[in-house]
């Protein structure tokens, strides 16, 4: 099984790995470790390149099934090849900023409007979130945008850690962490939390923070380590997604 190095440190742009399996139709490889994020949880797959012995392959898609597959734009290098992976950093960084913003927005909508998140989709230049709520009006949208930018300006720390499911269900607020939405087969959870302004630490930590935690969610995505890195938030619109379901669209500067 590929070591998912992106779960530990989302800031790594280049890494070394060994090809464990080489496949065709489409050309793809399985690596012993990777910093490429596979599509999932509303976050698109990373793109970038693999390089070995002067030859370069574009990584056009990354998918997690029984393991993580890196799809390439040419005949895949054979098993045993030592490769250098380089992420398309502009794309990854945008996904990290949008994913962190989505966590802030989910926490805000739950606390202020009792509107739990039911889905989301991120892109490199925009995002949307689906929540259970009757209808947001224009005043609501203006308030949400202002409060989101306050959270960004706070410079709150973002950190993550792993925790056994039983321990998480006993210790953490399952309404906020949304553990109940995960399949029972997932017994080890990765928790992402947003803390209080000026608080440390950031990035990978050993366990839950003890201070004022603004959000705490089970998530396997990549994130920035400080809400200030999200940038200015603009709520660009809303639409009705059915009975008691609203979809909000937002963009980052």
N, C-alpha and C positions, 0 to 999 in steps of 0.2 A: 504494500500500500504506500502510495506516495506521501512523503512527509510534507504536511501543509504549512510551510514556513511562513506564509503570509498571515497566518493566524497569530503568530507571536510578534512580528514586527512588520507593520504595514508600510514602513518608510524605505524598505530596501528596494533599490531600483535594478541592481545587477546581482547575479548569483551564479554559482557553479553547480553543475549536476551531472549525473550519469544516466544515459539512456538505458532503461531496463527492458523495454519492449519497443519494437518498431513494427508498425502496421501499415497497410495500404487500403485504399478505397473507403474513405479518403486517407491520404497520407497523414499519419499521426504517430506520436510517441508517448510513452509513459516514462516519466523521469523518477529517480529515487527521491527527489525533493523538488519543490517548486515555490516560486514567489508569484506565479501567475494565478489570479483568482478565477475559479470556474463559475460560469453563470449560475445564479441562484439567489433566492431571497429578494427578487426585484432588482438585483445588481447585475449589470452585464458582465460578460467575460472580459478579462484583460487581453490586450494585444501586445505585440512586441516582436522580438527576434530571438532565434537560437543561432549560435555561431560555433563552428568547429573546424579547425585546420583550414582556415581561410574561406570556408563556405558558410553562407548565411541563409537561413530559412525564416520566412515571416510566419509568426504565430497568428493565425486568423480566427481561431475559436478555441475555447477551453471548456470542457464539459466534465462533470463529475458523475460517474456511474458506479461501477464496482471499484474503480480507481479514477485518477484524473488523466484525461486524454488531451494532449496538445495537438490541434490540427494545424498542418503546415501547408505551404503553397508549392511544395515540390516533393520529390521522392525523399522519404524520411531517412535519417542516418541510422545505421545499424545499431543493434544492442551493444552496449559496452562503450559507445562513443562518449567522450567527455565533452560537454557543451557549456557555453556561457549564455545565460539568459539575460536579456535586456528588456525591461518593460517600456511600453509606450507610456511615459510618465505623465504627460499632459492628460491622457485619457484616465489613467488610474487615479491621479490626484483629484480630478473632477468627480469621479465616482465616490471617493472618500468624503469629499466635502458634501456632496448631495446626500450620501447615506447618513452622515452625522446630522445634517439638517433635518432629515426625515425623522430621526429619533427625537430631536427637540420638538418637532411639530407634533408627533404622536403624543408625547408627554403633555404638551400644552393643551391639545384638544381634549385629552382625557380629563385633565385637571379642571379646565375652565368650562368645558361644554359637555362633559360626561359622554364623549364621543370616542369609543374605542376604534383603533385602526383595524381594518379588515383586508387591506391590500395596499401595495405600492409598486411603482415602477420608476427606476432611475435611468437617466441618460447622462451624457457628458455635458448637455446644455440645458436640461430641464428635468422636472420630476413631477409625479402626481401621487396623491395619497387618497385612498378610499376609507371613509369612516362611517360609522352608524350615527346618523344625525338627521333631523328633519329637514332643515334648510338653513344655510348661512346667508345673511343679507350683506349689503355693501359695508355697513358699519362693522359687522363681524369681521369681514375680510381685512378692513383697515386695522382693527384692533389686533387681529392675529399677526399681521405683518409687523406692527410696531412691537409687539411682545416678543416675536421671534428675533428681531434685531437687538432688543435688549439682552436676550440670552446670548447672542453672538458677542455683543460688546462686553459682556461679563467676563469673557475669557475663562470659561469653566473647563476644568480638566476632563478629558475623556480617557477611560481606562478599561481594560478587559482582563478576564481571568476564567479559568475552567472550574467547574464544580459538579459533583455528583448530583444526579437528578433528585434523589431522595432528600439529600441535604438542602438543595435549593428549594424544594417544595415545602420543607419544614421551616426554613429560615427566611425566605424571601416572599414578598408580596406577589402572588401568582397573577393577580389582575394586571399588575404593571409589567411583570416579566413575560407574560403571555406564554408561559410554559405549557399551559393546557392545549395550545394549538399545535404542539409538537407531537409526532408519533411516539407511542409508548416504547418503540425500539430504541429511541435515543436516550441513553442513560447517562451520558457525560455531556454537560452543557457548557457552552461558552457564553459568558455574561458580559455585556457591554454596559457601562454606567457613566453617567454625567454627574460630576460632583459640584461642589460649591465654588464660587468665584475665588481665585487665588489659591485654591487647595492643591496639594500634591498628594500622591504622585500621578503621573500620566503614563499612558501606554500599558504594557503588560505588567500586571501585579499579581500578588499571591492569592488575594481574596477580596471580599466585599469591603467597601469603604465604610467607616463608622460615622462620618459626618453627614452633612446635608446632601443627600443624593437626589438630584433632580429627576433622573431617569435611570432605570435599571431594566435591561431587556435581554432575553436570550437571542443571540445573533451571531452568525458566522461570517459577517461581512467585514470589510475594511473601513477604517475610520481615521480621521485626523485626531491628534491628541489634545487639541485645544479648540473650544468653540469659536475663538477669534479667527481661526483659519477657514471657517465656513464662508465668510464674506457676507456682503449685504444681501438680504433676502427680499424678494419681491413676490407677493402673491398675485398671480396673473389672471386668475379666474376660477370659476366653480361650475359644476354641472350636476344635475340630479342623476344618480346611478340606480334609481329604483326606489321602492318604498323605504323610507327612512335610511337612505344611503346617499351620501354626498361625496363628490370627487373634487378635491382642490388641486390646482396646478400652481407650481412655483418655480422661480428661477433664481440663480445666484449671480451676483456681479462677477 
